[in-house]
Amino acid sequence: MSVIEASDSCRMRYMHQTH
């Protein structure tokens, strides 16, 4: 997994976790 991929995954998760 590349750093960019990991960052993208984290960002996607963060965006999905909008309370």
PyMOL Python script that loads the backbone (N, CA, C, O; Angstrom):
from pymol import cmd

cmd.read_pdbstr("""\
ATOM      1  N   MET A   1       0.860  -1.206   0.000  1.00  0.00           N
ATOM      2  CA  MET A   1       0.000   0.000   0.000  1.00  0.00           C
ATOM      3  C   MET A   1       0.893   1.252   0.000  1.00  0.00           C
ATOM      4  O   MET A   1       1.771   1.396   0.851  1.00  0.00           O
ATOM      5  N   SER A   2       0.663   2.131  -0.940  1.00  0.00           N
ATOM      6  CA  SER A   2       1.484   3.345  -1.000  1.00  0.00           C
ATOM      7  C   SER A   2       0.995   4.371   0.023  1.00  0.00           C
ATOM      8  O   SER A   2      -0.128   4.288   0.521  1.00  0.00           O
ATOM      9  N   VAL A   3       1.844   5.321   0.318  1.00  0.00           N
ATOM     10  CA  VAL A   3       1.478   6.355   1.295  1.00  0.00           C
ATOM     11  C   VAL A   3       0.262   7.126   0.797  1.00  0.00           C
ATOM     12  O   VAL A   3      -0.643   7.448   1.567  1.00  0.00           O
ATOM     13  N   ILE A   4       0.255   7.419  -0.508  1.00  0.00           N
ATOM     14  CA  ILE A   4      -0.868   8.170  -1.076  1.00  0.00           C
ATOM     15  C   ILE A   4      -2.161   7.375  -0.904  1.00  0.00           C
ATOM     16  O   ILE A   4      -3.201   7.925  -0.540  1.00  0.00           O
ATOM     17  N   GLU A   5      -2.075   6.072  -1.172  1.00  0.00           N
ATOM     18  CA  GLU A   5      -3.273   5.225  -1.040  1.00  0.00           C
ATOM     19  C   GLU A   5      -3.772   5.247   0.397  1.00  0.00           C
ATOM     20  O   GLU A   5      -4.968   5.395   0.649  1.00  0.00           O
ATOM     21  N   ALA A   6      -2.850   5.100   1.330  1.00  0.00           N
ATOM     22  CA  ALA A   6      -3.222   5.094   2.747  1.00  0.00           C
ATOM     23  C   ALA A   6      -3.885   6.419   3.102  1.00  0.00           C
ATOM     24  O   ALA A   6      -4.915   6.443   3.776  1.00  0.00           O
ATOM     25  N   SER A   7      -3.297   7.513   2.652  1.00  0.00           N
ATOM     26  CA  SER A   7      -3.847   8.839   2.949  1.00  0.00           C
ATOM     27  C   SER A   7      -5.258   8.944   2.368  1.00  0.00           C
ATOM     28  O   SER A   7      -6.169   9.439   3.031  1.00  0.00           O
ATOM     29  N   ASP A   8      -5.438   8.480   1.137  1.00  0.00           N
ATOM     30  CA  ASP A   8      -6.749   8.538   0.498  1.00  0.00           C
ATOM     31  C   ASP A   8      -7.772   7.753   1.306  1.00  0.00           C
ATOM     32  O   ASP A   8      -8.897   8.207   1.513  1.00  0.00           O
ATOM     33  N   SER A   9      -7.372   6.575   1.756  1.00  0.00           N
ATOM     34  CA  SER A   9      -8.277   5.731   2.539  1.00  0.00           C
ATOM     35  C   SER A   9      -8.671   6.453   3.823  1.00  0.00           C
ATOM     36  O   SER A   9      -9.842   6.483   4.200  1.00  0.00           O
ATOM     37  N   CYS A  10      -7.679   7.031   4.484  1.00  0.00           N
ATOM     38  CA  CYS A  10      -7.956   7.742   5.737  1.00  0.00           C
ATOM     39  C   CYS A  10      -8.911   8.900   5.459  1.00  0.00           C
ATOM     40  O   CYS A  10      -9.857   9.124   6.214  1.00  0.00           O
ATOM     41  N   ARG A  11      -8.664   9.624   4.387  1.00  0.00           N
ATOM     42  CA  ARG A  11      -9.500  10.781   4.072  1.00  0.00           C
ATOM     43  C   ARG A  11     -10.927  10.319   3.777  1.00  0.00           C
ATOM     44  O   ARG A  11     -11.891  10.916   4.257  1.00  0.00           O
ATOM     45  N   MET A  12     -11.052   9.269   2.996  1.00  0.00           N
ATOM     46  CA  MET A  12     -12.387   8.758   2.648  1.00  0.00           C
ATOM     47  C   MET A  12     -13.128   8.360   3.929  1.00  0.00           C
ATOM     48  O   MET A  12     -14.306   8.671   4.103  1.00  0.00           O
ATOM     49  N   ARG A  13     -12.414   7.667   4.820  1.00  0.00           N
ATOM     50  CA  ARG A  13     -13.028   7.242   6.082  1.00  0.00           C
ATOM     51  C   ARG A  13     -13.464   8.467   6.870  1.00  0.00           C
ATOM     52  O   ARG A  13     -14.571   8.516   7.406  1.00  0.00           O
ATOM     53  N   TYR A  14     -12.581   9.450   6.930  1.00  0.00           N
ATOM     54  CA  TYR A  14     -12.883  10.656   7.701  1.00  0.00           C
ATOM     55  C   TYR A  14     -14.118  11.351   7.122  1.00  0.00           C
ATOM     56  O   TYR A  14     -15.007  11.773   7.861  1.00  0.00           O
ATOM     57  N   MET A  15     -14.162  11.462   5.813  1.00  0.00           N
ATOM     58  CA  MET A  15     -15.306  12.122   5.166  1.00  0.00           C
ATOM     59  C   MET A  15     -16.593  11.356   5.452  1.00  0.00           C
ATOM     60  O   MET A  15     -17.645  11.957   5.672  1.00  0.00           O
ATOM     61  N   HIS A  16     -16.506  10.034   5.449  1.00  0.00           N
ATOM     62  CA  HIS A  16     -17.698   9.216   5.708  1.00  0.00           C
ATOM     63  C   HIS A  16     -18.148   9.347   7.157  1.00  0.00           C
ATOM     64  O   HIS A  16     -19.332   9.223   7.468  1.00  0.00           O
ATOM     65  N   GLN A  17     -17.171   9.602   8.049  1.00  0.00           N
ATOM     66  CA  GLN A  17     -17.520   9.713   9.473  1.00  0.00           C
ATOM     67  C   GLN A  17     -17.839  11.159   9.821  1.00  0.00           C
ATOM     68  O   GLN A  17     -17.139  11.785  10.618  1.00  0.00           O
ATOM     69  N   THR A  18     -18.892  11.680   9.224  1.00  0.00           N
ATOM     70  CA  THR A  18     -19.294  13.065   9.509  1.00  0.00           C
ATOM     71  C   THR A  18     -20.484  13.055  10.442  1.00  0.00           C
ATOM     72  O   THR A  18     -21.600  12.726  10.041  1.00  0.00           O
ATOM     73  N   HIS A  19     -20.242  13.411  11.672  1.00  0.00           N
ATOM     74  CA  HIS A  19     -21.335  13.398  12.661  1.00  0.00           C
ATOM     75  C   HIS A  19     -22.007  14.752  12.694  1.00  0.00           C
ATOM     76  O   HIS A  19     -22.952  14.955  13.457  1.00  0.00           O
TER      77      HIS A  19
END
""", "prot")
cmd.dss("prot")
cmd.show_as("cartoon", "prot")
cmd.util.cbc("prot")
cmd.orient("prot")
